Amino acid sequence: MGKPQGLDFLLETITATTNPKVFFLVVGSGTEYNRIYKWFQTNQPKNAKLLAGLPKQDYDLLLNACDVGLIFLHKDFTIPNFPSRLLSYLEMKMPVIAATDANTDIGSVIETNKCGYSVLSGDNLAMQNAIDALVSNAHDFTQMQENAWNLLQRKYTVDYSYNLINDKLINV
């Protein structure tokens, strides 16, 4: 958890979310962990829990019990950022909500492949609409799960990456 993650918007989202079906697990470490920890101690949200960073095996077990993956990126960052945790979410067949800056294309990848929603970081109304859409439509949710897995298989396998790199090297 660091500045690039736009953690203020994550905390705003936790505060604004009143749907009793929604619970946030915030897992990580990093330069902003202590600030987030203090926020959790002060605010004691009923719809969220903070966990310190976990070993990969434990994180994967926890992730397997979750329904939706969240990606938060700071709205003011101008360097495109494509967080690798997307791959973990896709592997678990999880729909994803990405709250990003305008320069990052991870949100368009998610929406183009119909495996989740993208909102601009800081847009509370759009975030709540995305959350509500995932909670309220079981058919779309199930389809997004399949689309997430299909995206992983089509674009993020070792074979696909190898062929992409190999083609670039051959055409140099």
N, C-alpha and C positions, 0 to 999 in steps of 0.2 A: 504494500500500500504506500504509494508515493504521490507526489504532486500530479504526475501525468494522468492519474486515475480519476481526477475530478471528484474527489470524495465528498466535497460539500454538497454536490447534487445527489449523491447516494444518500446522505443523511437527510436532505430535504425530501427525497422520495420516501424514505422510511417514515418520516413524520407525516407526510401527506397521505399515505396509504392507509385507508380505513377499512378496506375489505377484509372481513374476518377469515377469509380463505387464504390470505396471503401472509407468508412468514418469510423473512429475509435471514439467511445465514451469511454472515460476512466473515470470510476466512482469509487470513494473510498475516504478513509481517511487513516491515519496511519503515521508512523514515516517518510516515504519518501514523503508524500504529498507536503510539502513545496518545496522540490527539484524539483519535477515534475511540480508544479505550476510555478516555476521560469523558467524551461525549456520551458513551453508553452508560457510564457510571452516573453521570448527572441526569440524563434523560430517562434512563431505564425503560426503553421502549418495550411494549408488550408483544410487538410483532416482529422482533428481530433479536438475534443473538450474535455476539462477536466471539470468534475463536481465533486464537493465535495460529500462526502457520503450522501446517501439518506435514508429516512425511508423505511422499507421493502416494504410497499404497493406502494410507489412511484417508488422504484427500480423495482418491478415486472411489473408495468405499462410501464416503460421505456424499460425493457427487452423484453416485448411483442412486441415492435415496432422494435426490432433489428432482424437481419438475422443470424448472426454467433456469437457464444460464443468463447472468447479467454481465454486461461489459459497460464500464463507465470510463470515459475519457474526458479530460479537462477541456472545457469549451474554448479556451484561449490558446491552446497549443496549435501551432501551424505546421508542424512536421507530421506527415502521415504516420500513423501508428496502427499496426495490425496485431493485436494481442494474441499470443499463442494459445491462451486458454480457450479460444474458440474451438480449437481442435478437440480439446477434452469434452466440451459441451456437445459437439457433433458426434463424437464417439459414443456418448451416452444417450444419443437420440433426443437431445434436449432442444426445444425451441429456445431462441435467444432474443433478449431485448438489449439493444446496443444504444447507449446514450453517448454520442460522440461529438467531436468538433466537426466543422464543415469541410475540413481537408482530408479526412480519413475515409477510405472507401469500404471499410468493414461493414458499415450499415447497409450500403447498397448491395454488397455481396449477400448479406442475410436476407434482405427483402427480395432481390432478384431471384434468389433460389427458394423463396417462400418458406424459410425456416425460422421466421421471427419478424421482429419489428425494429425499426431504427427511428430514433428521435434525436433532435439536437439537444446536447447537454444543456440543462437549465430550463428546458421547456416542460414545466411541471404538468400542464394539461395534457400534452402529447404523451408523456410518460404514464400518467394515470389511465389514459385511453388505451395504451398498449397493454398495460397490466390487466385492465378490465376485459379487453378483447380476448386475452389468453385464458382468463378465468371463466369467461361466460360461454365460450363456444368449444365444446368437447370435440366436435368433428374437425374444426380447423386445427385445434391443438394436436390431435392425432395425426393429421396430415402433415403438420409442421415437424413432428417427430420423425416421420418417414423421410421428409425432405431433408432434414438435417443429416440423417444417415447417408442418404443418396449424395448429398454434396460432398461429404467426407470421402466417399468411395470414388466419386468422379474427379475431384480436384486436389485431394490432399493425401493421396497414397504415396508410398515410397516410389513405386513404379512410375506414377504420373510425374512426380518431381524429377526423377532420374531422366525420363524421356524429354522433359522440358529443358533441362540443363544440357543434355546430350545434343539435342537439336540446335541449341544456341551455339554450342562449341563447334559443331559441324559447319554451321553457316557463318562462322567468323572469317 
